[in-house]
Amino acid sequence: MTNSLVTFMITDSLPDLLVQMAQIPFMERGKLSAYTFKDRAHPAAPYFKLQRWEHGQNVTRYIPAEQVPLLEAALAGHAQFQALVEQYAQAVIARTREQLAAVDPKKKSRPARRPSSVWHRSRKSRR
């Protein structure tokens, strides 16, 4: 593919990615875990907890069973959002790299040379 075609495809897909991000109805961060207490006399329905890192600490929230389906959808929404963000970042990075590659290579600056001086002596001649 030519660079201009790739640029067009990247630029064209960026608004689509933003629209897809905006259409995610629910998001939540963390990991949902189900657990039971084995030492209880009557086996009960599982308990649920949501764990996430917040401000450098592990935060746990206990979740009622009736909220689990919505929370699972919210966790999936966050995972989808993260995937779309990664796609967006990759597209912008690719566009940036194309722009950098398009800079005329003849205009690259060469490192400055030290001026040679009559007074400049090498170490061998200083003895």
C-alpha positions as a Markdown table, in Angstrom:
| # | Residue | x | y | z |
|---|---|---|---|---|
| 1 | Met | 0.0 | 0.0 | 0.0 |
| 2 | Thr | 1.1 | 3.5 | -0.6 |
| 3 | Asn | 1.7 | 5.9 | 2.3 |
| 4 | Ser | -1.1 | 8.2 | 1.3 |
| 5 | Leu | -3.6 | 5.3 | 1.1 |
| 6 | Val | -2.5 | 4.0 | 4.6 |
| 7 | Thr | -2.8 | 7.6 | 6.0 |
| 8 | Phe | -6.3 | 7.8 | 4.5 |
| 9 | Met | -7.3 | 4.5 | 6.0 |
| 10 | Ile | -5.9 | 5.4 | 9.4 |
| 11 | Thr | -7.5 | 8.9 | 9.4 |
| 12 | Asp | -10.8 | 7.4 | 8.2 |
| 13 | Ser | -10.9 | 4.8 | 11.0 |
| 14 | Leu | -10.1 | 7.2 | 13.9 |
| 15 | Pro | -13.6 | 8.8 | 14.1 |
| 16 | Asp | -15.1 | 5.3 | 13.9 |
| 17 | Leu | -13.1 | 4.1 | 16.9 |
| 18 | Leu | -14.2 | 7.2 | 18.9 |
| 19 | Val | -17.8 | 6.5 | 18.0 |
| 20 | Gln | -17.4 | 2.8 | 19.1 |
| 21 | Met | -15.9 | 4.0 | 22.4 |
| 22 | Ala | -18.8 | 6.4 | 23.0 |
| 23 | Gln | -21.4 | 3.7 | 22.4 |
| 24 | Ile | -20.2 | 1.5 | 25.3 |
| 25 | Pro | -23.0 | 1.9 | 27.8 |
| 26 | Phe | -21.4 | 0.5 | 31.0 |
| 27 | Met | -17.8 | 0.2 | 32.3 |
| 28 | Glu | -16.2 | -1.0 | 35.5 |
| 29 | Arg | -12.6 | -1.8 | 36.3 |
| 30 | Gly | -11.5 | -4.8 | 38.3 |
| 31 | Lys | -11.9 | -8.6 | 38.6 |
| 32 | Leu | -15.1 | -10.3 | 39.7 |
| 33 | Ser | -14.7 | -13.3 | 41.9 |
| 34 | Ala | -17.3 | -15.8 | 43.2 |
| 35 | Tyr | -16.6 | -17.6 | 46.5 |
| 36 | Thr | -18.3 | -19.7 | 49.1 |
| 37 | Phe | -17.7 | -20.5 | 52.7 |
| 38 | Lys | -17.0 | -24.2 | 53.0 |
| 39 | Asp | -17.1 | -24.3 | 56.8 |
| 40 | Arg | -20.8 | -23.2 | 57.0 |
| 41 | Ala | -23.3 | -25.9 | 57.8 |
| 42 | His | -25.7 | -25.1 | 54.9 |
| 43 | Pro | -24.1 | -24.6 | 51.5 |
| 44 | Ala | -25.2 | -21.1 | 50.5 |
| 45 | Ala | -25.3 | -19.4 | 47.1 |
| 46 | Pro | -21.9 | -18.0 | 46.1 |
| 47 | Tyr | -20.8 | -14.6 | 47.3 |
| 48 | Phe | -19.3 | -12.1 | 44.8 |
| 49 | Lys | -16.6 | -9.5 | 45.2 |
| 50 | Leu | -15.1 | -7.0 | 42.8 |
| 51 | Gln | -11.4 | -6.2 | 43.3 |
| 52 | Arg | -9.5 | -3.4 | 41.7 |
| 53 | Trp | -6.4 | -1.2 | 42.3 |
| 54 | Glu | -7.3 | 2.3 | 43.2 |
| 55 | His | -4.7 | 4.9 | 44.3 |
| 56 | Gly | -2.1 | 2.2 | 44.9 |
| 57 | Gln | -4.3 | 0.0 | 47.1 |
| 58 | Asn | -6.4 | -3.1 | 46.4 |
| 59 | Val | -10.1 | -2.1 | 46.9 |
| 60 | Thr | -12.7 | -4.8 | 47.4 |
| 61 | Arg | -16.4 | -4.3 | 47.0 |
| 62 | Tyr | -18.9 | -7.0 | 47.8 |
| 63 | Ile | -21.6 | -7.5 | 45.1 |
| 64 | Pro | -25.1 | -8.7 | 45.5 |
| 65 | Ala | -26.0 | -11.6 | 43.2 |
| 66 | Glu | -28.7 | -9.6 | 41.4 |
| 67 | Gln | -26.1 | -7.1 | 40.3 |
| 68 | Val | -23.7 | -9.6 | 38.9 |
| 69 | Pro | -25.1 | -9.7 | 35.3 |
| 70 | Leu | -24.9 | -5.9 | 34.9 |
| 71 | Leu | -21.4 | -5.9 | 36.5 |
| 72 | Glu | -20.2 | -8.6 | 34.1 |
| 73 | Ala | -21.5 | -6.4 | 31.2 |
| 74 | Ala | -19.7 | -3.4 | 32.6 |
| 75 | Leu | -16.4 | -5.3 | 33.0 |
| 76 | Ala | -16.7 | -6.5 | 29.4 |
| 77 | Gly | -17.4 | -2.9 | 28.3 |
| 78 | His | -14.2 | -1.8 | 30.0 |
| 79 | Ala | -12.2 | -4.5 | 28.2 |
| 80 | Gln | -13.8 | -3.5 | 24.9 |
| 81 | Phe | -12.9 | 0.2 | 25.6 |
| 82 | Gln | -9.3 | -0.7 | 26.4 |
| 83 | Ala | -9.0 | -2.7 | 23.1 |
| 84 | Leu | -10.4 | 0.3 | 21.2 |
| 85 | Val | -8.0 | 2.7 | 22.9 |
| 86 | Glu | -5.1 | 0.5 | 21.9 |
| 87 | Gln | -6.3 | 0.4 | 18.3 |
| 88 | Tyr | -6.7 | 4.2 | 18.4 |
| 89 | Ala | -3.2 | 4.7 | 19.8 |
| 90 | Gln | -1.7 | 2.3 | 17.2 |
| 91 | Ala | -3.4 | 4.2 | 14.4 |
| 92 | Val | -2.1 | 7.6 | 15.7 |
| 93 | Ile | 1.4 | 6.1 | 16.2 |
| 94 | Ala | 1.4 | 4.7 | 12.6 |
| 95 | Arg | 0.3 | 8.1 | 11.3 |
| 96 | Thr | 3.0 | 9.9 | 13.3 |
| 97 | Arg | 5.7 | 7.5 | 12.0 |
| 98 | Glu | 4.5 | 8.0 | 8.4 |
| 99 | Gln | 4.9 | 11.8 | 8.9 |
| 100 | Leu | 8.3 | 11.3 | 10.3 |
| 101 | Ala | 9.3 | 9.1 | 7.4 |
| 102 | Ala | 8.0 | 11.7 | 4.9 |
| 103 | Val | 10.5 | 14.3 | 6.1 |
| 104 | Asp | 13.1 | 14.8 | 3.3 |
| 105 | Pro | 16.1 | 12.7 | 4.2 |
| 106 | Lys | 18.4 | 15.1 | 2.4 |
| 107 | Lys | 17.7 | 17.8 | 5.0 |
| 108 | Lys | 19.0 | 15.7 | 7.9 |
| 109 | Ser | 21.6 | 17.7 | 9.8 |
| 110 | Arg | 25.1 | 16.3 | 10.1 |
| 111 | Pro | 27.0 | 16.6 | 13.3 |
| 112 | Ala | 29.1 | 19.6 | 13.6 |
| 113 | Arg | 32.9 | 19.1 | 13.0 |
| 114 | Arg | 35.4 | 20.6 | 15.3 |
| 115 | Pro | 37.3 | 23.3 | 13.5 |
| 116 | Ser | 40.9 | 22.4 | 13.0 |
| 117 | Ser | 43.2 | 25.0 | 14.5 |
| 118 | Val | 46.9 | 25.7 | 13.9 |
| 119 | Trp | 47.3 | 25.8 | 17.7 |
| 120 | His | 45.7 | 22.4 | 18.1 |
| 121 | Arg | 48.3 | 19.8 | 19.1 |
| 122 | Ser | 47.8 | 16.1 | 19.6 |
| 123 | Arg | 48.8 | 14.4 | 22.8 |
| 124 | Lys | 51.9 | 13.0 | 21.3 |
| 125 | Ser | 53.3 | 16.4 | 20.5 |
| 126 | Arg | 52.9 | 17.7 | 24.0 |
| 127 | Arg | 55.7 | 15.7 | 25.5 |
